[in-house]
Amino acid sequence: MSVFKKKFVNPHKLEKKIVTLSKESKLKRETVKQLMYYFQTITKKYGGKMPRTQFRQEMTSRFNLMDDFMLDNLYRCFDLKNRGSLTMEEYLRGMGGFLSDDMEIITKLSFTVYDLNGDGYITREEMMQWLKTSLTRQSHEDDSDEGVKELIDIIIKKLDCLDHDNRVSLKDFRAAVAEDDLLLESLSSCLPPTENKKAFFLMISGDLKYTLSPSGPSAPVRFDAPVRK
């Protein structure tokens, strides 16, 4: 708790912040406290802020998320002021959504990740950007663009389910996901795998029987141990 006192002089303000973040994310208060301590521990050498590179290492090592394009856009949802590093509050708010089990919260997060320009819609052009890289990696054929367009036609029929205006609003996305939650990750895997999330919670709670490597739980390590690249 001494680390908290250095960062938050007033214990009442600290508790109020914890309550607010807990309500926003629907995570337990104790989990929010653990995330605070974890952040403060692993960012000591960076002056209490998390650089973009460390964020990417955390997501890769702790949650096995490897797609560079997706990680750039997930980071955008954390670093709302585009400063290139995260404050503790930005990290906590972002992780509150990322780790949540609340369907409304993770639906909104996934939509925000996919909405590349932040205009409130996922367009065909944005879907093309999401899908083209992954499909091109899987195919060496010259007709990969045609394959992407066909896939976009299928996805947009699923997601643009309310007003059929050939683009996907948050309302469309919510309605589609309510029918089939697999559509949450129809464009990319931007949410933590269940086993990795479980192991992460165990780690920050102090149960060091579990920690995370790119392949899943492994031997215990300290919070401030170097993250494996």
Summary of the structure (lengths in Angstrom):
residues: 229
radius of gyration: 19.0
end to end distance: 30.2
largest distance: 61.9
contacts: 645
relative contact order: 0.13
helix: 62%
strand: 5%
